Amino acid sequence: MTDRTSRSVPAQTPARTPARTVPGTFRIPGTRLRASRSVVLTRGSLVVAAVTLLAVGAPVAAVVHGVPVPLALLVTAVLSATLLVAPARPRSATAVHLLALAGLGVLTAPGRVGPWPLPVTAMIGLAVLLVVLGLRTGWRTTAVAWGASTVLTLVLVAATPDRWAEPEVWVSTLVVSSGSGLLIGAAAVLLGQRRSVGAELVAARQDAEQQAGARRAVEERARIARELHDVVAHSMSVVHMQAESAPYRVADLPPAARAEFRTIAETSRTALREMRQLLGTLRGEEDAERAPQPGLSDLPALVASTRAAGLTVTLDVLGAADSAVEDTVGRVTQLTVYRIVQEALGNVVRHAPGADTTVAVRVSDAAVEVTVTNAAAPLAPPPPADDGGYGLAGMRSRVAALDGTLDTGRTTGGGFRVAATLPHHPDGDPR
């Protein structure tokens, strides 16, 4: 029992939603790579800035401004840590950073060096914080942080008696500290806005391409439906009509021939019914998608129709006689079992005519096991196990969609065996 090219289109199998790439999805070349490089570069730069602030700021505060070494290390470590936390918790990091700046301003006030109330390293750290806020949060949080830092520096100037009376101190503080912070924060906000707009444009392009891909898929399904209707369905209708009328057109038909024509007519009616359902599914008709699908209870009829074609088939179903099976075994799983048996028996009829065949179905608490085994063909030698057709490939696709396993191959006696194990999926489609 081997695989041959089948001219009919199999019934639609519910497919698992791919976790990787959806058909029709547009992916801008290099976008993900550039984004990952940008993230690594930004985080790396932030780590370098934090380490540099800690390595330089603590010695400057201790040696130049006379702050005790433990306090200098502690305050500078807090300032550095807030830079690393700012991307994830911008408001909390800003509040802690400003408190640490206020503490550093108080600690450096007795050993005044220069006109500014804060060490240069602390002012640079504040500028880095404004850059991070501008890139990651937006203009409101950045403006609040800049305004609070400006008020803090002015308060530190006013609180120092030997500074507030000097006009040049006020001017230098406003120009150097507040002005530079304003320019840096504004530039960071503009860059952040540009990056956000770029990301939105990329997302919009991807959505547009996804919709275009979906439209192409719908058009292709409609084209396939037209071809099936015009070619396959028409041919099947002719076969059905000829089989129905043959007993009336041909005189003196023996009873066996009349029974054979009835079987052909019944098989063609079944094929036409499933073809109409498939055409409705391809066209997106909801009624067709909700139409009943064959399941375990339809296996006896399938085996009976195969026997009518001259094949000796033994059906052995264990555990599926209980009516609760319909609720335990999902409809998708039952349909997959039916299609596997259908394709396997069709292969036996085509490639191993007259071979004794056994169909075994086992329903357990967690899975359904189906095995179709045929003996060596008495009328012709068996063809190769897999000759490039689509029957076995279709089985594999159906089984893979349910996270099942499929094993196919020749037996020691020269026959062929198809064995599949499928989870129940009682809720319907696999998730």
GUTOR-983266 format. One record per residue (C-alpha): x, y, z; residue number from 1. Coordinates in steps of 0.02 Angstrom, whole numbers, plus 32768, in hexadecimal, padded with zeros to 4 digits. Layout:
<sites>
<site x="X" y="Y" z="Z" nr="NUM"/>
...
</sites>
This chain:
<sites>
<site x="8000" y="8000" z="8000" nr="1"/>
<site x="805D" y="8097" z="7FC3" nr="2"/>
<site x="8041" y="814D" z="7F9D" nr="3"/>
<site x="800B" y="818D" z="7EF3" nr="4"/>
<site x="7FE0" y="823A" z="7EB5" nr="5"/>
<site x="7F2B" y="825F" z="7EDA" nr="6"/>
<site x="7ECC" y="82D2" z="7E67" nr="7"/>
<site x="7E4B" y="8301" z="7EE8" nr="8"/>
<site x="7E66" y="8389" z="7F67" nr="9"/>
<site x="7E5C" y="8347" z="801A" nr="10"/>
<site x="7DDC" y="838D" z="8091" nr="11"/>
<site x="7E17" y="8422" z="80F1" nr="12"/>
<site x="7E7D" y="83F4" z="8188" nr="13"/>
<site x="7E80" y="846F" z="8219" nr="14"/>
<site x="7F31" y="84A9" z="821F" nr="15"/>
<site x="7F92" y="84E0" z="82B5" nr="16"/>
<site x="7FBB" y="8596" z="82B4" nr="17"/>
<site x="8073" y="859F" z="8290" nr="18"/>
<site x="80DA" y="85EE" z="8316" nr="19"/>
<site x="8160" y="8627" z="82A0" nr="20"/>
<site x="8121" y="8671" z="81FB" nr="21"/>
<site x="8070" y="8688" z="81BF" nr="22"/>
<site x="8058" y="8675" z="8102" nr="23"/>
<site x="804A" y="8720" z="80B2" nr="24"/>
<site x="80A4" y="8778" z="813E" nr="25"/>
<site x="8118" y="8803" z="8106" nr="26"/>
<site x="81BE" y="880A" z="815C" nr="27"/>
<site x="822E" y="889E" z="8137" nr="28"/>
<site x="82DB" y="8857" z="8114" nr="29"/>
<site x="8352" y="8878" z="81A3" nr="30"/>
<site x="82D2" y="88CE" z="8212" nr="31"/>
<site x="82E0" y="8853" z="82A2" nr="32"/>
<site x="839E" y="884D" z="8293" nr="33"/>
<site x="83AC" y="890A" z="8295" nr="34"/>
<site x="8334" y="8915" z="8329" nr="35"/>
<site x="8398" y="8896" z="838D" nr="36"/>
<site x="843A" y="88EF" z="8367" nr="37"/>
<site x="83EC" y="8994" z="839B" nr="38"/>
<site x="83B2" y="894A" z="8441" nr="39"/>
<site x="845B" y="88FD" z="8465" nr="40"/>
<site x="84B4" y="89A0" z="8439" nr="41"/>
<site x="8440" y="8A09" z="84A6" nr="42"/>
<site x="844E" y="8997" z="853D" nr="43"/>
<site x="8508" y="8988" z="8528" nr="44"/>
<site x="851C" y="8A45" z="8521" nr="45"/>
<site x="84B2" y="8A58" z="85BC" nr="46"/>
<site x="851A" y="89D9" z="861B" nr="47"/>
<site x="85B9" y="8A32" z="85E6" nr="48"/>
<site x="8573" y="8AD9" z="861F" nr="49"/>
<site x="853E" y="8A93" z="86C8" nr="50"/>
<site x="85E5" y="8A3F" z="86E7" nr="51"/>
<site x="8643" y="8ADB" z="86B2" nr="52"/>
<site x="85DA" y="8B48" z="8725" nr="53"/>
<site x="85FE" y="8AD5" z="87B7" nr="54"/>
<site x="86B8" y="8AC8" z="8790" nr="55"/>
<site x="86D2" y="8B83" z="8778" nr="56"/>
<site x="8649" y="8BD2" z="87E1" nr="57"/>
<site x="8678" y="8B82" z="8887" nr="58"/>
<site x="8731" y="8BB8" z="8881" nr="59"/>
<site x="86FF" y="8C68" z="884A" nr="60"/>
<site x="8682" y="8C7A" z="88D8" nr="61"/>
<site x="86FD" y="8C36" z="8957" nr="62"/>
<site x="879F" y="8C8A" z="891F" nr="63"/>
<site x="8766" y="8D2D" z="88CF" nr="64"/>
<site x="86CC" y="8D54" z="893A" nr="65"/>
<site x="8702" y="8D04" z="89DC" nr="66"/>
<site x="8671" y="8C8C" z="89F0" nr="67"/>
<site x="8698" y="8BF6" z="8A60" nr="68"/>
<site x="86C7" y="8B60" z="89F6" nr="69"/>
<site x="8638" y="8AEC" z="8A31" nr="70"/>
<site x="85B6" y="8B73" z="8A11" nr="71"/>
<site x="8604" y="8B9E" z="8969" nr="72"/>
<site x="85FE" y="8AE8" z="8934" nr="73"/>
<site x="854C" y="8AD2" z="8972" nr="74"/>
<site x="8503" y="8B6D" z="891F" nr="75"/>
<site x="8560" y="8B50" z="887C" nr="76"/>
<site x="852A" y="8A99" z="8879" nr="77"/>
<site x="8474" y="8ACF" z="888C" nr="78"/>
<site x="8486" y="8B4B" z="87FE" nr="79"/>
<site x="84D4" y="8AC6" z="878F" nr="80"/>
<site x="8451" y="8A43" z="87BB" nr="81"/>
<site x="83C1" y="8AB7" z="8791" nr="82"/>
<site x="8406" y="8ACA" z="86E1" nr="83"/>
<site x="83F8" y="8A0E" z="86C9" nr="84"/>
<site x="8349" y="8A07" z="8714" nr="85"/>
<site x="8305" y="8A9E" z="86B6" nr="86"/>
<site x="82D3" y="8A41" z="8615" nr="87"/>
<site x="8262" y="89CA" z="8676" nr="88"/>
<site x="8228" y="8A3B" z="8706" nr="89"/>
<site x="8240" y="8AEE" z="86CA" nr="90"/>
<site x="81DC" y="8B49" z="8750" nr="91"/>
<site x="8223" y="8AEC" z="87E4" nr="92"/>
<site x="82D3" y="8AF9" z="879F" nr="93"/>
<site x="82BD" y="8BB5" z="8783" nr="94"/>
<site x="827E" y="8BD2" z="8834" nr="95"/>
<site x="830E" y="8B6F" z="8882" nr="96"/>
<site x="838D" y="8BC4" z="8810" nr="97"/>
<site x="8351" y="8C72" z="8842" nr="98"/>
<site x="8356" y="8C44" z="88FB" nr="99"/>
<site x="8408" y="8C05" z="88E6" nr="100"/>
<site x="8435" y="8CA7" z="888C" nr="101"/>
<site x="83EC" y="8D0C" z="891C" nr="102"/>
<site x="8451" y="8CA6" z="8999" nr="103"/>
<site x="84EF" y="8CBB" z="8931" nr="104"/>
<site x="84D0" y="8D77" z="8926" nr="105"/>
<site x="84C2" y="8D81" z="89E3" nr="106"/>
<site x="8560" y="8D18" z="89FB" nr="107"/>
<site x="85C8" y="8D80" z="8982" nr="108"/>
<site x="858C" y="8E2A" z="89C0" nr="109"/>
<site x="8610" y="8E3F" z="8A4B" nr="110"/>
<site x="86A2" y="8E1E" z="89D4" nr="111"/>
<site x="8665" y="8E8E" z="8949" nr="112"/>
<site x="86C5" y="8E7B" z="88A7" nr="113"/>
<site x="868B" y="8EE5" z="8813" nr="114"/>
<site x="85EB" y="8F47" z="87FF" nr="115"/>
<site x="8574" y="8EB4" z="87EA" nr="116"/>
<site x="851C" y="8E60" z="887C" nr="117"/>
<site x="853B" y="8DB2" z="8835" nr="118"/>
<site x="85D9" y="8D59" z="87FB" nr="119"/>
<site x="85F4" y="8D52" z="8740" nr="120"/>
<site x="85E5" y="8C94" z="8742" nr="121"/>
<site x="8539" y="8CA1" z="8792" nr="122"/>
<site x="8502" y="8D1E" z="870E" nr="123"/>
<site x="853C" y="8CA7" z="8686" nr="124"/>
<site x="84DD" y="8C19" z="86D9" nr="125"/>
<site x="8440" y="8C86" z="86DD" nr="126"/>
<site x="8456" y="8CA7" z="8622" nr="127"/>
<site x="8460" y="8BEB" z="8602" nr="128"/>
<site x="83C0" y="8BD2" z="8666" nr="129"/>
<site x="8367" y="8C55" z="85FD" nr="130"/>
<site x="83A1" y="8BFE" z="855E" nr="131"/>
<site x="835C" y="8B57" z="859C" nr="132"/>
<site x="82B6" y="8BA6" z="85CD" nr="133"/>
<site x="82A7" y="8C01" z="8526" nr="134"/>
<site x="82C6" y="8B63" z="84C3" nr="135"/>
<site x="825A" y="8AED" z="8528" nr="136"/>
<site x="81CA" y="8B51" z="8574" nr="137"/>
<site x="819E" y="8BF1" z="8517" nr="138"/>
<site x="81A0" y="8CA9" z="8534" nr="139"/>
<site x="8132" y="8CB3" z="85D1" nr="140"/>
<site x="819F" y="8C49" z="8643" nr="141"/>
<site x="823B" y="8C98" z="85FA" nr="142"/>
<site x="81F7" y="8D48" z="8616" nr="143"/>
<site x="81C8" y="8D1F" z="86CA" nr="144"/>
<site x="8275" y="8CD7" z="86EB" nr="145"/>
<site x="82CA" y="8D6E" z="869E" nr="146"/>
<site x="825D" y="8DE9" z="86FE" nr="147"/>
<site x="8279" y="8D8F" z="87A2" nr="148"/>
<site x="8335" y="8D8A" z="8786" nr="149"/>
<site x="8336" y="8E45" z="875E" nr="150"/>
<site x="82D5" y="8E6F" z="87FB" nr="151"/>
<site x="834A" y="8DFF" z="885F" nr="152"/>
<site x="83E8" y="8E55" z="8820" nr="153"/>
<site x="839E" y="8F02" z="8841" nr="154"/>
<site x="836B" y="8ECE" z="88F1" nr="155"/>
<site x="841B" y="8E8D" z="8911" nr="156"/>
<site x="8462" y="8F34" z="88D6" nr="157"/>
<site x="83EA" y="8F97" z="8942" nr="158"/>
<site x="840D" y="8F2A" z="89D9" nr="159"/>
<site x="84C7" y="8F50" z="89D2" nr="160"/>
<site x="84E8" y="8FFB" z="8A1E" nr="161"/>
<site x="858D" y="9018" z="89C3" nr="162"/>
<site x="853D" y="8FEE" z="891A" nr="163"/>
<site x="8491" y="903C" z="8910" nr="164"/>
<site x="84D7" y="90EC" z="8922" nr="165"/>
<site x="8544" y="90D7" z="8886" nr="166"/>
<site x="84E5" y="90FD" z="87E3" nr="167"/>
<site x="8560" y="909E" z="8778" nr="168"/>
<site x="8535" y="8FFF" z="87D9" nr="169"/>
<site x="847D" y="9010" z="87AE" nr="170"/>
<site x="84A3" y="9036" z="86F9" nr="171"/>
<site x="851E" y="8FA7" z="86E4" nr="172"/>
<site x="84A7" y="8F2F" z="873B" nr="173"/>
<site x="8416" y="8F5D" z="86CB" nr="174"/>
<site x="847C" y="8F5F" z="862B" nr="175"/>
<site x="84ED" y="8ECB" z="8644" nr="176"/>
<site x="8485" y="8E55" z="86AD" nr="177"/>
<site x="83D1" y="8E7E" z="867F" nr="178"/>
<site x="83F1" y="8EB7" z="85CC" nr="179"/>
<site x="845C" y="8E23" z="859C" nr="180"/>
<site x="83DE" y="8DAD" z="85EF" nr="181"/>
<site x="8351" y="8DFE" z="858B" nr="182"/>
<site x="83AD" y="8DEA" z="84E5" nr="183"/>
<site x="83E1" y="8D36" z="850A" nr="184"/>
<site x="8333" y="8D04" z="8544" nr="185"/>
<site x="82DF" y="8D56" z="84AE" nr="186"/>
<site x="8356" y="8CFE" z="8435" nr="187"/>
<site x="8336" y="8C57" z="848B" nr="188"/>
<site x="8279" y="8C72" z="8480" nr="189"/>
<site x="8285" y="8C97" z="83C7" nr="190"/>
<site x="82ED" y="8BFB" z="83A8" nr="191"/>
<site x="8274" y="8B93" z="840E" nr="192"/>
<site x="81DF" y="8BD8" z="83AC" nr="193"/>
<site x="8237" y="8BB3" z="8308" nr="194"/>
<site x="825A" y="8B01" z="833E" nr="195"/>
<site x="81A4" y="8AE9" z="8373" nr="196"/>
<site x="8163" y="8B2C" z="82CF" nr="197"/>
<site x="81DB" y="8AB9" z="8271" nr="198"/>
<site x="819F" y="8A22" z="82D4" nr="199"/>
<site x="80E9" y="8A50" z="82B2" nr="200"/>
<site x="810E" y="8A60" z="81F8" nr="201"/>
<site x="8162" y="89B5" z="81F6" nr="202"/>
<site x="80CD" y="8969" z="8252" nr="203"/>
<site x="8054" y="89BC" z="81D8" nr="204"/>
<site x="80B4" y="8978" z="8143" nr="205"/>
<site x="80B4" y="88CA" z="818F" nr="206"/>
<site x="7FF8" y="88D4" z="81AE" nr="207"/>
<site x="7FDA" y="890D" z="80FC" nr="208"/>
<site x="8041" y="887F" z="80B6" nr="209"/>
<site x="7FE9" y="8801" z="8127" nr="210"/>
<site x="7F41" y="883D" z="80E8" nr="211"/>
<site x="7F7F" y="8833" z="8034" nr="212"/>
<site x="7FBD" y="8782" z="8055" nr="213"/>
<site x="7F15" y="8752" z="80A0" nr="214"/>
<site x="7EBD" y="8798" z="8007" nr="215"/>
<site x="7F30" y="8735" z="7F95" nr="216"/>
<site x="7F0B" y="8697" z="7FF8" nr="217"/>
<site x="7E4F" y="86B4" z="7FEA" nr="218"/>
<site x="7E5E" y="86D2" z="7F2F" nr="219"/>
<site x="7EC4" y="8634" z="7F1B" nr="220"/>
<site x="7E45" y="85CF" z="7F7D" nr="221"/>
<site x="7DBB" y="8615" z="7F10" nr="222"/>
<site x="7E1C" y="85E6" z="7E73" nr="223"/>
<site x="7E37" y="8535" z="7EB3" nr="224"/>
<site x="7D7E" y="8528" z="7EDC" nr="225"/>
<site x="7D51" y="855D" z="7E2B" nr="226"/>
<site x="7DC8" y="84DD" z="7DE0" nr="227"/>
<site x="7D84" y="8453" z="7E4F" nr="228"/>
<site x="7CD2" y="8480" z="7E23" nr="229"/>
<site x="7CF0" y="848D" z="7D68" nr="230"/>
<site x="7D5E" y="83F2" z="7D55" nr="231"/>
<site x="7D55" y="8376" z="7DE4" nr="232"/>
<site x="7CA1" y="8391" z="7E1C" nr="233"/>
<site x="7C63" y="838C" z="7D69" nr="234"/>
<site x="7CC0" y="82EA" z="7D45" nr="235"/>
<site x="7C7E" y="829A" z="7DE4" nr="236"/>
<site x="7BCE" y="82CE" z="7DB4" nr="237"/>
<site x="7BE2" y="8278" z="7D0C" nr="238"/>
<site x="7C21" y="81DA" z="7D62" nr="239"/>
<site x="7B8D" y="81DB" z="7DD9" nr="240"/>
<site x="7B11" y="81F7" z="7D4D" nr="241"/>
<site x="7B5B" y="816B" z="7CE4" nr="242"/>
<site x="7B5D" y="80F2" z="7D77" nr="243"/>
<site x="7AA7" y="8119" z="7DA2" nr="244"/>
<site x="7A6A" y="8106" z="7CEE" nr="245"/>
<site x="7AD4" y="806F" z="7CBC" nr="246"/>
<site x="7A57" y="7FEB" z="7CFC" nr="247"/>
<site x="79D1" y="803C" z="7C8F" nr="248"/>
<site x="7A3E" y="805A" z="7BF6" nr="249"/>
<site x="7A94" y="7FB0" z="7BEF" nr="250"/>
<site x="7A22" y="7F1C" z="7BD6" nr="251"/>
<site x="7A34" y="7E73" z="7C2D" nr="252"/>
<site x="7AAE" y="7EAE" z="7CB3" nr="253"/>
<site x="7AD4" y="7E25" z="7D31" nr="254"/>
<site x="7AA8" y="7E49" z="7DE7" nr="255"/>
<site x="7B61" y="7E58" z="7E17" nr="256"/>
<site x="7B7A" y="7EE1" z="7D95" nr="257"/>
<site x="7ADF" y="7F3E" z="7DD0" nr="258"/>
<site x="7B20" y="7F38" z="7E83" nr="259"/>
<site x="7BC7" y="7F78" z="7E46" nr="260"/>
<site x="7B75" y="800C" z="7DEF" nr="261"/>
<site x="7B12" y="8033" z="7E8E" nr="262"/>
<site x="7BB4" y="8034" z="7EF0" nr="263"/>
<site x="7C05" y="80A8" z="7E72" nr="264"/>
<site x="7B6F" y="811C" z="7E79" nr="265"/>
<site x="7B71" y="811F" z="7F37" nr="266"/>
<site x="7C2C" y="8140" z="7F3D" nr="267"/>
<site x="7C1D" y="81CD" z="7EBE" nr="268"/>
<site x="7B8D" y="821B" z="7F22" nr="269"/>
<site x="7BF9" y="8219" z="7FBE" nr="270"/>
<site x="7C89" y="8265" z="7F5F" nr="271"/>
<site x="7C19" y="82ED" z="7F17" nr="272"/>
<site x="7BD3" y="8315" z="7FC3" nr="273"/>
<site x="7C81" y="8328" z="800D" nr="274"/>
<site x="7CB8" y="838A" z="7F73" nr="275"/>
<site x="7C2A" y="8406" z="7F8B" nr="276"/>
<site x="7C59" y="8419" z="8041" nr="277"/>
<site x="7D0F" y="8436" z="8011" nr="278"/>
<site x="7CDD" y="84B8" z="7F91" nr="279"/>
<site x="7C76" y="8513" z="8014" nr="280"/>
<site x="7D09" y="8510" z="808C" nr="281"/>
<site x="7D7F" y="8555" z="8008" nr="282"/>
<site x="7D04" y="85E1" z="7FE4" nr="283"/>
<site x="7CFA" y="860C" z="809E" nr="284"/>
<site x="7C46" y="85D7" z="80BA" nr="285"/>
<site x="7C24" y="85C3" z="8174" nr="286"/>
<site x="7B9D" y="853F" z="815A" nr="287"/>
<site x="7C19" y="84D2" z="80FD" nr="288"/>
<site x="7C99" y="84E1" z="8188" nr="289"/>
<site x="7C16" y="84AF" z="8209" nr="290"/>
<site x="7BD4" y="841D" z="81A2" nr="291"/>
<site x="7BE9" y="8370" z="81F2" nr="292"/>
<site x="7C8D" y="831A" z="81C9" nr="293"/>
<site x="7CA6" y="825E" z="81C2" nr="294"/>
<site x="7CE8" y="820F" z="8261" nr="295"/>
<site x="7D04" y="8168" z="82B6" nr="296"/>
<site x="7C4E" y="8136" z="82A4" nr="297"/>
<site x="7C5F" y="8143" z="81E6" nr="298"/>
<site x="7CEE" y="80C6" z="81D9" nr="299"/>
<site x="7C7D" y="802E" z="81BF" nr="300"/>
<site x="7C29" y="8081" z="8129" nr="301"/>
<site x="7CD3" y="80AE" z="80E1" nr="302"/>
<site x="7D11" y="7FFB" z="80F5" nr="303"/>
<site x="7C71" y="7FB8" z="80AA" nr="304"/>
<site x="7C85" y="8024" z="800E" nr="305"/>
<site x="7D38" y="7FE7" z="7FFD" nr="306"/>
<site x="7D00" y="7F32" z="800A" nr="307"/>
<site x="7C86" y="7F53" z="7F7E" nr="308"/>
<site x="7D1D" y="7F7F" z="7F11" nr="309"/>
<site x="7D5B" y="7ECC" z="7F26" nr="310"/>
<site x="7DD3" y="7EE4" z="7FB9" nr="311"/>
<site x="7DCF" y="7E74" z="8052" nr="312"/>
<site x="7DD4" y="7EEB" z="80E7" nr="313"/>
<site x="7DC7" y="7EC0" z="81A0" nr="314"/>
<site x="7D94" y="7F4D" z="8215" nr="315"/>
<site x="7DC3" y="7F40" z="82CC" nr="316"/>
<site x="7D8E" y="7FD1" z="833A" nr="317"/>
<site x="7DB2" y="7FC4" z="83F4" nr="318"/>
<site x="7D74" y="8044" z="8472" nr="319"/>
<site x="7D0F" y="80AB" z="83F4" nr="320"/>
<site x="7C67" y="8055" z="8409" nr="321"/>
<site x="7C38" y="80BF" z="84A0" nr="322"/>
<site x="7BCE" y="8157" z="8474" nr="323"/>
<site x="7C3E" y="81C1" z="84E4" nr="324"/>
<site x="7CC7" y="81B7" z="8461" nr="325"/>
<site x="7C76" y="8244" z="8401" nr="326"/>
<site x="7C96" y="82B6" z="8497" nr="327"/>
<site x="7D40" y="826C" z="84C7" nr="328"/>
<site x="7D93" y="826A" z="841C" nr="329"/>
<site x="7D93" y="8312" z="83C4" nr="330"/>
<site x="7D3E" y="8324" z="831C" nr="331"/>
<site x="7DE2" y="8357" z="82CB" nr="332"/>
<site x="7E36" y="82BA" z="830B" nr="333"/>
<site x="7DA5" y="824E" z="82CE" nr="334"/>
<site x="7DAB" y="82A0" z="8223" nr="335"/>
<site x="7E67" y="8282" z="8219" nr="336"/>
<site x="7E50" y="81CA" z="8244" nr="337"/>
<site x="7DCA" y="81BA" z="81BE" nr="338"/>
<site x="7E37" y="820F" z="813A" nr="339"/>
<site x="7ECD" y="81A2" z="8164" nr="340"/>
<site x="7E67" y="8104" z="8152" nr="341"/>
<site x="7E16" y="8147" z="80B4" nr="342"/>
<site x="7EBD" y="8170" z="8062" nr="343"/>
<site x="7F0D" y="80CD" z="809A" nr="344"/>
<site x="7E7F" y="8064" z="8055" nr="345"/>
<site x="7E82" y="80C7" z="7FB4" nr="346"/>
<site x="7F3B" y="80A1" z="7FA2" nr="347"/>
<site x="7F19" y="7FE8" z="7FBB" nr="348"/>
<site x="7E92" y="7FEA" z="7F35" nr="349"/>
<site x="7F03" y="8045" z="7EBA" nr="350"/>
<site x="7FAB" y="7FF3" z="7EDC" nr="351"/>
<site x="7F89" y="7F4C" z="7F31" nr="352"/>
<site x="7EE2" y="7F0E" z="7EEA" nr="353"/>
<site x="7EA2" y="7E72" z="7F3C" nr="354"/>
<site x="7F16" y="7E7D" z="7FD4" nr="355"/>
<site x="7EC9" y="7E50" z="807B" nr="356"/>
<site x="7EC3" y="7EEC" z="80E6" nr="357"/>
<site x="7EA7" y="7F0A" z="81A0" nr="358"/>
<site x="7E6E" y="7FAE" z="81EC" nr="359"/>
<site x="7E88" y="7FBA" z="82A8" nr="360"/>
<site x="7E52" y="804F" z="8312" nr="361"/>
<site x="7E7A" y="8059" z="83CC" nr="362"/>
<site x="7E2F" y="80E1" z="8439" nr="363"/>
<site x="7E87" y="80FB" z="84E0" nr="364"/>
<site x="7E76" y="8181" z="8565" nr="365"/>
<site x="7EF3" y="81F7" z="8513" nr="366"/>
<site x="7F04" y="81C8" z="845B" nr="367"/>
<site x="7EBC" y="816E" z="83C5" nr="368"/>
<site x="7F28" y="80EE" z="836D" nr="369"/>
<site x="7EFD" y="80BC" z="82BA" nr="370"/>
<site x="7F59" y="8037" z="8256" nr="371"/>
<site x="7F36" y="8001" z="81A3" nr="372"/>
<site x="7F99" y="7F69" z="8168" nr="373"/>
<site x="7F8B" y="7F0B" z="80C4" nr="374"/>
<site x="7FDC" y="7E6B" z="808D" nr="375"/>
<site x="8041" y="7E59" z="7FEE" nr="376"/>
<site x="7FDE" y="7E79" z="7F50" nr="377"/>
<site x="7FAE" y="7DD3" z="7EFD" nr="378"/>
<site x="7F90" y="7E22" z="7E53" nr="379"/>
<site x="8029" y="7E91" z="7E40" nr="380"/>
<site x="80CD" y="7EB3" z="7E9A" nr="381"/>
<site x="80C2" y="7F45" z="7F14" nr="382"/>
<site x="8107" y="7FEB" z="7ED7" nr="383"/>
<site x="818A" y="804D" z="7F3A" nr="384"/>
<site x="8157" y="8085" z="7FE8" nr="385"/>
<site x="8159" y="813E" z="7FBB" nr="386"/>
<site x="815A" y="816B" z="7F02" nr="387"/>
<site x="814B" y="8226" z="7F13" nr="388"/>
<site x="808E" y="8235" z="7F1E" nr="389"/>
<site x="802C" y="829E" z="7F98" nr="390"/>
<site x="7FC4" y="821E" z="7FF7" nr="391"/>
<site x="8045" y="81F7" z="807D" nr="392"/>
<site x="8079" y="82AF" z="8081" nr="393"/>
<site x="7FC4" y="82DE" z="80A3" nr="394"/>
<site x="7FBD" y="825E" z="8130" nr="395"/>
<site x="805A" y="82A6" z="817D" nr="396"/>
<site x="8013" y="8357" z="8174" nr="397"/>
<site x="7F71" y="8324" z="81C9" nr="398"/>
<site x="7FCA" y="82C4" z="8251" nr="399"/>
<site x="8049" y="834F" z="826F" nr="400"/>
<site x="7FBB" y="83CD" z="8281" nr="401"/>
<site x="7F7C" y="8367" z="8317" nr="402"/>
<site x="8029" y="834C" z="8364" nr="403"/>
<site x="801B" y="8293" z="833C" nr="404"/>
<site x="8093" y="8213" z="82F4" nr="405"/>
<site x="808D" y="81B4" z="8250" nr="406"/>
<site x="80EE" y="8118" z="8220" nr="407"/>
<site x="80E6" y="80D0" z="8170" nr="408"/>
<site x="8149" y="8048" z="8118" nr="409"/>
<site x="814E" y="7F9A" z="80D0" nr="410"/>
<site x="812E" y="7F01" z="8138" nr="411"/>
<site x="819B" y="7E66" z="813A" nr="412"/>
<site x="811C" y="7E08" z="80D1" nr="413"/>
<site x="8123" y="7E86" z="8042" nr="414"/>
<site x="808A" y="7EEA" z="8073" nr="415"/>
<site x="807B" y="7F99" z="80B8" nr="416"/>
<site x="804D" y="7FE3" z="8160" nr="417"/>
<site x="800E" y="808F" z="8195" nr="418"/>
<site x="8008" y="80B2" z="8250" nr="419"/>
<site x="7FD7" y="8158" z="82A0" nr="420"/>
<site x="7FC2" y="8190" z="8355" nr="421"/>
<site x="7F57" y="822B" z="8371" nr="422"/>
<site x="7F2B" y="828A" z="8411" nr="423"/>
<site x="7E73" y="829E" z="8435" nr="424"/>
<site x="7E65" y="835D" z="8432" nr="425"/>
<site x="7DB5" y="8351" z="847C" nr="426"/>
<site x="7D98" y="840E" z="8470" nr="427"/>
<site x="7DA6" y="8410" z="83B3" nr="428"/>
<site x="7E37" y="845D" z="8357" nr="429"/>
<site x="7EE6" y="8443" z="839E" nr="430"/>
<site x="7F2C" y="84D8" z="83F8" nr="431"/>
</sites>
